Amino acid sequence: MLNKNSNFSPLIFALILVVGILLGKSLSFGDFSKSEVNKFNLVLEQLEEAYVDSINKDELIEKAVTNLLKELDPHSYYIKAKDLSAINEPMEGSFDGIGVEFNLLDDTILVVAPISGGPSQRVGIQSGDKIVSVDGEVIAGTDLENEDVFKLLRGKSGTKVTVGVLRRGEDNLIEFEITRDEIPIYSVDVSYMIDDETAYIKINRFAANTYEEFVSASEKLLNLGMKKLILDLRNNPGGYLGAAINVANEFLEEDLLIVYTQDRLSKPQEYYSNARGLLLDIDAVVIIDEGSASASEIVAGALQDNDKGTIVGRRSFGKGLVQEQFEHPDGSAYRITTQRYYTPTGRCIQRPYAKGEDDDYDDDFIARMNNGELLSKDSIEFNDSLKFVTKGGKIVYGGGGIMPDVFVPLDTTSYHTSISSANRKDLIRQYAFDYTGKHRDELETQSRQDFIQFFEVF
């Protein structure tokens, strides 16, 4: 994704580039003088005229923009025109493929997250996995671009592809055979009644259609007698700010602060509840973990700070920055951080990062595992300066994610070698298909409760 060895890292060079090339002459230069902009243009002209080898000016410009945004924060980045549609798809569309969100890191496919319910998640692909081979051919270190990845991993539904994965903590390459499938980009994975009063909803992201899906699921569950709701936001990487605000509003009484944002120059922009939600009288539990980020943290923070419901799980990711996408006439785009957001008590939950250096930021999960945080609440330490108090007197903390009210340690049973091996070979799904085919009539007449109570593995 980002070339650490690039020579185009000086911030002033890249800032001039963005002003002079991307924003165009129609925008104000602000604090940048005309001579500074001309300096960049002069460098390009002199490179074209005098450099010892021929150069690709467009390629140099794109590298400069990429490295500019890397220097700012871990969430600002440049999107090439040919990649824009595919990158926007997870929030708005659908496609056929193996179902992973990825970044190109050091010329290697880094899995950000397997798409919930997709083929990769079913066989056991995990966040942080590095895909280094496809169908036996090594692809790492081959100057991959996003377009190349799409060609390798996408394909007609039902076709198979074998990927070789390097996983932290594993000495050998792990191979997964994945059957491509249509990847529906639904926000609500499941919604159902656990018992006569308690319902469960799992949201996998906050996309354009999330709020409508959530309301539809809530209406269905209310008609079934829901009085309590478990809202599962585990491994939800976030998404649209507006979707998070609308979902949180469904739980809150009138005129309660949901979140506020602050940019560099203007006054804070505050968002309040309007008491028109469906779930004002519903007892809520929100489940979060180290993969819950951004919009997920806005919802959890809004409910926690307003003393609505209980937050359960492990400390969330810690992304308190808001990005805005700007599109250029050539079809490219760039997402830059324009605001920070704050929970109702005033917490900024953005975890620390070093500008231009993303190694420690990306390895936060490993750091949490190593210091014991994922297994024991006592391993987590907060500075007193990060302490906040809700109106109800509950102590909450900022500075690196939402700390739940009730801590639940990481379930390590899923990491057992036998389970991992079965997942890699897709044996569990194959067994489920075989069993369903043999017992379809019986299963179709069973309730969920009966299935859970009486099912036995032979």
N, C-alpha and C positions, 0 to 999 in steps of 0.2 A: 504494500500500500504506500508506504513512505520510504524513500531511499535515504538511509542515514548518512551515506557517503557523498550525497550531493553537495556541490559547491555553491548552491544557490540558497544559502541559509540566512544571510544578513537581513534583519527585519526591515531596515529602511529600503533596501532594494526591492523587497517584495511588496511593501506598502505602496511604493511608487508604482509598481506594476499594477496592483489592483486599481488604484485611482486612475492611472493613465490608460490602461488597456481594458479592464473589465467594466468599470463604471462608465467610461466614455466621457466625451467632451461635454455632454449635456449636463453633467453633474458638477456641483461645486467642488473645487479642490480643497476647501477647508483650510487646514493648517499647512498644506503642502504648496510650496512655491512653484511657479511655472518652470524655473530653472531646474528644480529637482526632477520634475517629470521629463523635461528635455534631456536630462542626464541619462535616464534609462533608455530613451529612444536613441540617444547618441551611442550608447554602448552596443545596442543591437546593430546599428548601422555599421559601426567599426568592426564588429565581429563578422558581419557579412562581407565587408570589403577586405579586411586585413588578416583574419584568422587563417592559420596555416592549412586547415582542412575545411571542406565545405560543411556548413551547419544547417540544421533544420530549425528555423526560427520558431515555428509554431510549437515544436517539441520543447525547446528551451523555455518558452513562455509557460507552458503547462507545468513543467518541472518547477519553475520559480513559484507559480501560484500554489502548487502542492506543498512546497516547503515553507512558504509564507504561513499557511494556515496551520501547519504542524507547529510552528513556533508560538502560536497563540495559546491553544489549550487542546486537550485530547478529543474534543468533540467538534472542532471546526475543520472542515475539509472540502476539497475541490472534487467535482464530479464531471467527468468528461461527457461530451454530448452523447456519445454512443452508449454510455452506461446509465444515463439519467432515467430512462423509462424503466429499466430493470430494477434500479435501486428504489424507485417509488412504488413498484408493484406490491411489496409486502404490506403497504399501508392502504392500498386501494384496489388491487386486482387479484388475478390468479394466474397460475402457470403450471406446466408439467416439468417435473424434475425430481431431484432427491430431497429437496426441502431443507436447505440450510441458509442461514444468514452468515455471510463471511466477509472478511477483510483480506486484502493481500498484504502480508507483512514479510518484509525481506524476501520478496519473490516466492512466497509460500502461501497456500490457501489456509487461512486461520479461521476455524469455525467459531463465529461469535455465539450462535445459538442454533440448535436444530429447531425447525418450525414445529410447533406443537401439533401432534397428531400425524406428522408427515413421515415419509419412509425412513429418513435418517434417524429420527428419534426412536422409531420402532425397533431398529436394529442395534441401538445403543451408542450412536454418535453423540459426543458430549461437547459442551462449550470448551474451547481451548485446544481441541484436537487440531492437528496440522495434517492436511491432506497432501501427501507427497507423491502419490502415484495413482493413476487411473487406468484400469484394465491392464495392469502390469507394466505400464510405461511411466517412467519417472518424469514428473512435471515440475518438481521444485527446482529453482535455479535456472529456469528456461525463459526468463523475461516475460512471465505471464502478465496479462492484463485481464480486466474484468470480462471483456468480451470472450477471451479464451476460456475462462472458467465456465461461462454460460454454455459454450459449445461442448465442453467436456461433460458437464454434470446435468444439463437439461437434456430432455429428449422425450419421445413419445411415451405416454403412459403405458406401463406394462413391460417396457424394455428394462434390461438389467445392466448394472454397471458395478464393477468391483473397485473399491478405493482402498489405498494403503494409507494408514494413519499412524503418525507419531504422537504418542500421548505421554505427557509428563508423568514420570514415575514408572513407565514401562520401558524395558530395555530393547524390546524387539518391535518391528513393524507389525501393526495389527491390520488385518484385512477384513473388510465388510463387503458383502454382496447386497446391493440395494436395488430393489425394484422401483423404478420411477413411477410416479403417480401424479394425478392432478393435485395441485397444492391449493386448496381453498383458503382464502385469507379471511377466515372468520375470527372475530375477536372473542366471542363467547364459546369456549370449547364445549362445556356441558352445563346444564342447569337441571336440578332434580330435587325431590324431597327425600331427605335422609330418614325422617320419621314423620309423624303426623303434624309436627309444628316446625321442624328445622329443615331449612333448605340449603342448597349448596350451589354456588355459581363460580366457575373458573373463567377468568379473563386472561387471554394470553398476550394482548397488546392493546394500546389505545389508539385506534385507527379512525378513519373517517366515519365508519359505521358502528363504532363501539357503543355509543350512547343508545342508539336505536335498538341494537341487539340486547343491551342490558335491560332497557325498559320493557322490551317484549318478554324477556325471560322473567323479569320481576312480576309482571302482570299475570303470567301463567302460574307462577308459584304462589302468588297471593290468592288466586282462585282455588288453589289446592290446599289452602289453610296455613300458609307460611306465617309464622310469628317471630321466627329467628332466622338469621341468614349468616352463613359462612361464606365470605367473599375471598376467594383464593387468588392472590396476586403473585404467587411464587414464580420466579424466573420470567416475570413480565418486564421486558426492557423499557417500557414506556411508550411514548408516541406523542400524540397531539395534546397540547396543553388544554384546549377547549374541551376535549373529550373527558379528561380527568376532572375538570371543574364541574361538568354536567353530571358525572357519575357521583361525585361527592355531594353535590347539591341534593340528590335524591334522599339523603339520610338526615339532613340538617334543618333545624328550625330556622325561622326567619331572621335575617340580618346578622348571620354569623359569618365571620371572615373565613373564606376557604383557603386562599393563597394570595400573596401579592408579589409582584415582580418589580424589579428595579434595574433600569439601565444606567448608563454612565452620566447622563445629563438631566433627565426629567424626573418628576416626582414619581413616587411609587404608584403602580396601578393595582388597585385592590379589587378582589372579586368576592362578592357576598352571596349568601344563600337567600332564596326567596320563599321558602316553606311550601313550595308547590310539588315537592317530591313524593314519590309513592311509599317511601320507606321510613317516614318520620317516626313511626311507632314500632319499628322493627328493631329487635336487639341484634346488634351486628358484631361479628368477629371477622377481622381481616388477617389473613395469613400472608406473611412476607418472608423472604429469605435474601441471601446475598446476591441473588440474581434479579431482585425487584428494584427497578431504577426509574428515575425521572417521573413520568406521570403516575406510576404506581406509588411512588413516595409522596406525591402531592395528595393522592387520595388517603393514604395511610396517615400522613401528617395532619390533614384536615380533620379527620375523625378523632385522632388521638388528642390533638390540641384542643378540640371542642368537647372533650370528655364524652364522646359518642362511641360506644362499643369498646372492644378490646382488640389490641394488636398482638398477634401471636406469631412466633417463629424465631428467626435470627435477624441480626442487623442487616439492613438493606444496603444496596450498592453504594449509594452516596453520590448521586448526580443532581446537583442543584443549579445547573446552567440551562438556559433556554436558547435554542438555535432557531434561526430564520433562514429560509432558503431564498436565494436570489438567482434568477435565471438570466443568462446572457443571450443576445440575439443569435449566436452561433449554435444554440442548443445545449451548451454546457451550463453548469450551475455551481454554486458554492454555498455551503451552509456555514454560517458564522454565529458565534455566541453573541447575542445582543442583550441578554438580561440574565440576572440571577433571580431565582425565586426563593421565597421565604414562607415558612409555615405560619399559621395564625399567631403563635407565640413569638415570632421573630427569628426562628431558627433558619439558618442556611445550612443545608445538610450536604453541601458539596465537600467531598473528601479532598485532601491536599493533592497537588500535582506539581511537577516541575515543568515549566514551559520548555517545549522542544524535546522533552524526554518522556517517553511513554512506557518504558520497560517496567518501572516500579508500579505504575498505574495499572497496567495490564496484568501484572502478577499479584494483584491484591488478594485474590482468592487463595493463592498458595501461601501468602503471608498470614492470612487469617487461619488457615489450616495449621500452619507451623506453630503459631503462638497459642493454639488451643481454643481460639474463640468459637469455632464452629461446634465444639463439643462441650464447652463449659462457659456459662455466663460470667463466672468469676474471672475469666481470662481477659475480659473487656474492661478497659480503663478509660474514663472520661475526665478531661480537665474541668475543674470547677467553673472556669470561665465560659464553658459551653452549656452550663445548666440553665434551664428555663422552667417556669412553673405555669401550669394551666390554671384556668379560673376555678377548676374544681380542686386545685391543690396538688395535682400530680406532677412529679418531677420528670422532665423530659430533657433530652440532650441533642445538641446540634454538632456540626463539625465532622460529619462522615457517616451519613445514613440515618435511617429511623431505627431507634432501638425499641424492640417490642416490649409490651407490658408483661407478657409471659414468654419466657425463653424456651425454645424446643431445640435440643441438639440435633446435629446432622445424623440421619439414619445411614449408617455405614454398611448395612446388610446388602445394599444394592451393588456394593463394590466387590462382593465376593467373586472369586475367579470363575466359579462354575456359572454364576448368573451372567457375568460379563461375557463368557464364552458362548453361552446360549443366545444372548442378544446379538453378538457379532455374526453368528451363523443364521440369525433370523428364525431360530427353532421355536421360540415361544409363539410367535405369530403363526407359524406353520401349524403348530399344535392346535392353536385356537381355531384356525380354519378347518382342520381335520375334525376336531371335536364337534364344532358347530354343524358341519355337514352330516355327521352321523346322528346327532341328537337335536336336529332343528325343530321338529314338532314338539318335543319336550320343552326345549328352551323358550319357544314362543308362547307357551302357556304359563310360564313361571313369572312371578313378580321379582323385582330386583332383590327384595329382602329374602325371598325364598332361595334365590340363586346363591346369594352370599352365605346363607345359613347351611345349605345342604350340599354345596358343590364340593367334590373330593377329587384330588389329583391321583391318578393311578400310574 
